[in-house]
Amino acid sequence: MARVLAVITPAEGHVNPSLGLVTQLTDNGEEVVYVCTEEYRSRIEQTGAQLLTYPFPQDAFSHDPVMKPQEYKHPYQFIYMMVGGIIRRMVPEVLRVIGNQKFDYLIFDSLMGWGGTILAEKLGIPAVCSIASFAFVEPLGADQGLNAEETDTKELYEATMKITRELAHEFQVSIPAMEEIPAHAGRLKLVYTSRYFQPEAEKLDDSFIFAGPSIIPRQDAPAFPFELLRERYPHTVYISMGTILNKNLDFYQLCFEAFGDLPVNVVLSSGRYTDMKPLADRIPANFIVKPYVAQLEMLQHTDVFITHAGMNSTSEALYYNVPLVMIPLTSDQPLVANRVQALGAGIALDKHNLSPAVLREALAEVLSNPLYKQQACLIGESLGQAGGYKRAADMIMNHFAKV
């Protein structure tokens, strides 16, 4: 069997989708060496892979000025983040920790972009690109209409290409064009969604494998009293704003005001590192607030999911046929929210124009109109039929067995 090197950006939304695939590869007999950070040791080792770690700031995606999420107004902003925040930090560390080990193929995270091509070239092996969001037909920000002749974009271009030239010299590889840096490279591109849910899927060739979301239970999930939910009210609303931008107490207060007097259960996952003490005496009686909720289990008891529209959370909800009220905050979330809304499975709200009335009205619409549930089921069916991580592992192994 093959030796596989997996290199995934150390972020929840990128590591989690890869876990089912890696588990299946090891179950199928592949030897997987997974390079990531210490933070993810427990869940990665549960896959059967060997973990090699390197230092990386645990809160980089929350506080680092280059890497923290933002609304990309032009592709150069996204590409600069990839080069200056991801490639420059990860590629040297990966090459350092693997030493002189030999591998048969590489699985790398799409957020690394050209960095994955560098690794594949230096190791002399073919690669698979792991795409944790939609496959980007155009880079993030390409649809915002910012003029490429503006001073800011010229400076971004020069800063990005300066780092790119330095990295190309360091690793003795050719210098890519700007548009090649974020491109999905590799023999195969694994996308954790369905062709139906993927925007502009007709523009993507057969090297893209649409396997659906990687639904694998988290072993570290705490217990939750699910049996109490239906005893209280017939409907349950679940609120979670992800793991990076989930400390907005003002938003949680808005939710209390919007939903506190409704005859529904409201389960709020506030985040492990969110201090809810300032709001402790304002939590309505119909709310259950926990720092962490087993999301896959929770969604199976949920009627409407209020979310930031991160790709993982959105896919998991739709997999379980749950319609959504979405408040996209940053990065690819507006793209995901727009796709869900376009397919009729939810409502996207403007984060700048939230109020208790707006939240309440959106929830009432999705709860009362059966069309949202019907469309969520349609997407969910397409995700379930995509085959998941078992099909992805089989296709990858079959491909490289023929090479």
C-alpha positions in Angstrom: 0.0 0.0 0.0 1.0 3.6 -0.5 2.6 6.1 1.9 0.5 9.3 1.9 1.5 12.8 3.1 -1.5 14.9 4.2 -0.9 18.6 4.8 -4.0 20.5 5.9 -4.2 24.2 7.1 -4.6 24.1 10.9 -8.2 25.4 11.1 -11.4 23.7 12.1 -13.1 24.2 8.8 -10.2 22.6 6.9 -9.1 19.8 9.3 -12.5 18.4 10.1 -13.5 17.6 6.4 -10.3 15.6 6.0 -10.8 13.3 8.9 -13.2 10.9 7.3 -11.0 10.6 4.2 -7.9 9.9 6.2 -9.7 7.4 8.4 -10.9 5.6 5.3 -7.5 5.6 3.7 -5.9 4.1 6.8 -8.7 1.5 7.1 -8.0 0.6 3.4 -4.3 0.0 4.3 -2.7 3.3 3.3 0.0 4.6 5.6 -0.9 8.3 6.2 1.5 10.9 7.7 -0.5 14.0 8.6 1.3 17.3 9.2 -0.6 19.7 11.3 -0.4 21.4 14.7 -0.6 20.0 18.2 -4.1 21.5 18.7 -5.5 18.8 16.5 -3.5 15.8 17.8 -6.5 13.9 19.4 -8.8 13.9 16.4 -6.1 13.3 13.9 -4.6 10.3 15.8 -8.1 8.8 16.0 -8.0 8.5 12.2 -5.0 6.1 12.4 -2.6 8.5 10.9 0.8 9.4 12.3 0.9 13.1 13.3 3.9 15.4 12.8 3.5 18.8 14.3 5.0 22.3 13.7 4.5 25.6 15.6 1.7 27.8 14.4 -0.2 30.4 16.5 -3.4 28.8 17.7 -5.4 32.1 17.3 -3.8 33.1 14.0 -7.2 33.0 12.1 -8.7 35.3 14.8 -6.0 37.9 15.4 -3.2 37.7 12.8 -3.5 40.8 10.6 -2.7 38.8 7.4 -4.7 35.6 8.2 -7.8 36.8 10.1 -11.0 36.4 8.0 -12.2 39.4 6.0 -14.5 40.3 3.3 -12.4 40.1 0.2 -13.1 43.0 -2.2 -10.5 41.9 -4.7 -8.8 38.6 -5.5 -5.4 40.1 -4.6 -6.4 40.3 -1.0 -7.1 36.6 -0.8 -4.0 35.7 -2.8 -1.8 37.8 -0.5 -3.3 36.0 2.5 -2.4 32.7 0.9 1.2 33.6 0.1 2.0 35.7 3.2 0.0 33.9 5.8 -0.2 30.3 4.7 2.5 29.3 2.1 5.3 31.2 3.7 4.6 29.8 7.1 3.6 26.2 6.3 5.8 25.0 3.4 9.2 25.4 5.1 7.8 23.8 8.3 6.3 20.8 6.5 9.6 20.1 4.7 11.5 20.4 8.0 9.3 18.0 9.9 9.1 15.3 7.2 12.9 15.3 6.7 14.0 12.8 4.1 10.9 10.6 4.2 9.5 9.3 1.0 5.9 9.3 0.0 3.8 8.1 -2.9 1.3 10.9 -3.1 0.3 14.2 -1.4 -3.0 15.4 -0.1 -2.9 19.2 0.5 -5.3 21.8 1.5 -6.7 24.2 -1.1 -5.9 27.2 1.1 -2.2 26.4 0.5 -2.7 26.9 -3.3 0.7 27.1 -5.0 2.2 25.9 -1.7 0.9 22.4 -2.4 2.5 22.5 -5.9 5.8 23.4 -4.3 5.6 20.4 -1.9 4.6 18.0 -4.7 7.5 19.2 -6.9 10.1 19.1 -4.1 9.0 15.6 -3.1 8.6 14.4 -6.7 5.1 13.0 -6.1 1.6 13.6 -7.6 -1.0 15.5 -5.5 -4.7 15.7 -4.5 -6.1 19.1 -3.6 -8.6 18.9 -0.6 -11.2 21.7 -1.1 -13.0 22.5 2.1 -15.3 25.1 0.6 -16.8 25.3 -2.9 -14.4 24.9 -5.7 -13.5 28.4 -6.8 -14.2 29.0 -10.4 -12.9 32.5 -9.7 -10.8 33.5 -6.7 -12.6 35.0 -3.7 -13.4 38.7 -4.3 -13.5 38.3 -8.1 -17.1 39.3 -8.2 -16.8 42.5 -6.2 -15.8 44.8 -9.0 -12.9 46.6 -7.4 -10.7 48.2 -10.1 -7.4 46.4 -10.5 -5.8 49.8 -11.3 -6.4 51.2 -7.9 -3.3 52.0 -5.8 -4.2 49.5 -3.1 -4.4 46.6 -5.5 -1.1 47.6 -7.2 0.6 47.5 -3.8 -1.0 44.2 -3.0 0.2 42.8 -6.3 3.8 43.9 -5.7 3.8 42.7 -2.1 2.4 39.3 -3.1 4.8 38.8 -6.0 7.8 39.9 -3.9 7.1 37.1 -1.4 6.4 34.7 -4.2 9.7 35.4 -5.9 11.5 34.9 -2.6 9.8 31.6 -2.0 10.5 30.4 -5.6 14.1 31.2 -5.1 14.3 29.5 -1.7 12.7 26.3 -3.0 14.2 26.4 -6.5 10.9 26.3 -8.3 9.5 28.5 -11.1 7.7 31.7 -10.3 3.9 31.4 -10.9 1.7 34.0 -12.4 -0.5 35.8 -9.9 -3.6 33.9 -11.0 -1.9 30.5 -10.7 -1.2 30.9 -7.0 -4.8 30.2 -5.8 -5.7 27.8 -8.6 -6.8 24.3 -7.6 -3.8 22.2 -8.6 -3.2 18.5 -8.4 -4.1 15.3 -10.4 -7.4 15.2 -8.5 -9.4 17.9 -6.6 -11.6 16.6 -3.8 -14.6 18.8 -3.1 -16.7 18.0 0.0 -20.0 18.8 -1.6 -22.3 17.7 -4.5 -22.3 18.8 -8.1 -25.8 20.1 -7.5 -24.8 22.3 -4.6 -21.6 23.5 -6.3 -22.0 26.9 -8.1 -21.1 26.8 -11.8 -20.2 23.1 -11.6 -20.5 22.9 -15.4 -17.2 24.8 -15.6 -15.2 22.2 -13.7 -13.7 19.1 -15.4 -13.6 15.5 -14.4 -10.6 15.9 -12.2 -12.9 17.4 -9.6 -14.4 14.7 -7.3 -17.6 15.8 -5.7 -17.9 13.4 -2.7 -20.2 15.3 -0.4 -19.5 16.4 3.2 -17.3 14.3 5.4 -19.8 13.2 8.1 -17.9 11.6 10.9 -18.9 11.7 14.6 -16.6 13.7 16.9 -15.4 11.5 19.7 -14.8 14.4 22.1 -18.5 15.7 21.9 -20.0 16.2 25.4 -23.4 14.8 26.3 -26.5 16.8 25.7 -30.1 16.3 27.0 -31.8 15.9 23.7 -34.7 14.1 25.2 -35.7 17.3 27.0 -36.2 19.3 23.8 -39.5 17.8 22.5 -40.8 17.7 26.1 -40.7 21.5 26.2 -41.7 22.7 22.7 -42.4 21.0 19.3 -39.7 23.0 17.4 -36.0 23.5 18.1 -33.8 26.3 16.7 -30.0 25.8 16.8 -27.6 28.8 16.8 -23.9 28.5 16.1 -21.5 31.0 14.6 -18.5 28.8 14.1 -15.2 28.6 15.9 -13.4 31.8 14.7 -15.9 34.6 15.0 -18.2 33.4 17.8 -17.4 35.9 20.6 -20.0 38.5 19.6 -22.0 39.0 22.8 -24.1 41.7 21.1 -25.3 39.2 18.6 -26.2 36.7 21.3 -28.1 39.5 23.1 -30.0 40.2 19.9 -31.0 36.5 19.8 -32.2 36.6 23.3 -34.4 39.6 22.5 -35.6 38.1 19.2 -36.5 34.6 20.3 -36.8 34.7 24.1 -40.6 34.8 24.2 -41.2 32.3 21.4 -42.7 28.8 22.0 -39.5 27.1 20.6 -36.4 25.5 22.1 -33.3 27.6 21.3 -30.0 25.9 21.7 -27.0 28.3 21.5 -23.5 27.0 21.0 -21.5 30.0 22.3 -17.9 28.7 21.7 -15.4 27.2 24.2 -13.5 30.5 24.5 -16.5 32.8 24.8 -17.1 34.4 28.2 -20.9 34.4 28.6 -20.8 35.7 32.2 -21.9 39.3 31.2 -25.1 37.8 29.7 -25.7 35.0 32.3 -28.6 36.7 34.0 -30.3 37.6 30.6 -30.6 34.1 29.2 -34.3 33.4 28.5 -36.0 30.3 29.9 -36.4 28.7 26.5 -32.7 28.9 25.7 -30.1 26.3 26.4 -26.6 27.8 26.2 -23.5 25.6 26.0 -19.9 26.4 25.1 -19.8 23.4 22.8 -22.6 21.2 21.3 -22.2 18.0 19.4 -23.3 19.6 16.1 -24.0 16.4 14.0 -26.3 15.1 16.8 -27.9 18.5 17.4 -28.8 19.0 13.7 -30.8 15.7 13.8 -33.1 17.4 16.4 -33.1 20.8 14.7 -35.9 22.5 12.7 -34.0 25.7 11.7 -30.3 26.4 12.0 -29.1 30.0 12.5 -25.5 30.1 11.3 -22.6 32.1 9.8 -22.8 30.0 6.7 -19.4 28.4 7.0 -19.1 25.6 4.5 -18.8 22.8 7.1 -21.8 23.9 9.2 -23.9 24.6 6.1 -23.2 21.2 4.5 -23.8 19.3 7.8 -27.2 21.1 8.2 -28.3 20.4 4.6 -27.1 16.8 4.9 -29.6 16.4 7.7 -32.3 18.3 5.7 -32.3 21.4 8.0 -33.2 24.8 6.4 -31.1 27.8 7.4 -31.2 31.4 8.5 -27.7 32.7 7.5 -25.7 35.6 8.7 -22.5 35.4 6.6 -19.6 37.3 8.2 -16.5 36.9 6.1 -14.3 34.9 3.6 -16.4 32.4 1.5 -19.5 32.7 3.8 -21.4 35.1 1.5 -20.8 32.8 -1.4 -22.2 29.8 0.5 -25.2 31.8 1.9 -26.0 33.1 -1.6 -26.0 29.6 -3.0 -28.3 28.2 -0.3 -30.7 31.1 -0.8 -30.6 30.8 -4.5 -31.6 27.1 -4.2 -34.4 28.0 -1.8 -33.1 26.3 1.4 -32.7 29.3 3.5 -32.6 33.1 4.0 -29.4 35.2 4.0 -29.4 38.3 6.3 -27.1 41.3 6.1 -24.9 41.4 9.2 -24.9 45.2 9.1 -28.7 45.4 9.4 -29.6 43.0 12.2 -32.3 43.6 14.7 -34.5 41.5 16.9 -37.4 42.1 14.4 -35.3 41.1 11.4 -34.1 37.9 13.1 -37.6 37.0 14.4 -39.2 37.6 10.9 -36.6 35.4 9.2 -37.0 32.6 11.6 -40.8 32.7 11.4 -40.6 32.6 7.6 -38.3 29.5 7.5 -40.2 27.7 10.2 -43.7 28.3 8.7 -43.0 27.9 5.0 -42.5 24.2 4.1 -40.7 25.1 0.8 -37.4 25.8 2.7 -37.5 22.4 4.2 -38.3 20.8 0.9 -35.4 22.5 -0.8 -33.1 21.6 2.1 -34.1 18.0 1.6 -33.3 18.3 -2.1 -29.8 19.5 -1.5 -29.4 17.0 1.4 -30.3 14.1 -1.0 -27.7 15.2 -3.4 -25.1 15.4 -0.6 -26.0 12.0 0.7 -25.8 10.4 -2.8 -22.4 11.9 -3.5 -20.7 9.0 -1.7 -18.8 10.7 1.1 -15.3 9.9 2.3 -15.5 6.2 1.4 -16.1 7.0 -2.3 -13.4 9.7 -2.1 -10.8 7.3 -0.7 -11.7 4.6 -3.3 -11.3 7.1 -6.2 -8.0 8.4 -4.9 -6.6 4.9 -4.4 -7.8 3.6 -7.7 -6.4 6.6 -9.5 -2.9 6.2 -8.1 -3.0 2.5 -8.4 -3.1 3.1 -12.2 -0.4 5.7 -12.3 
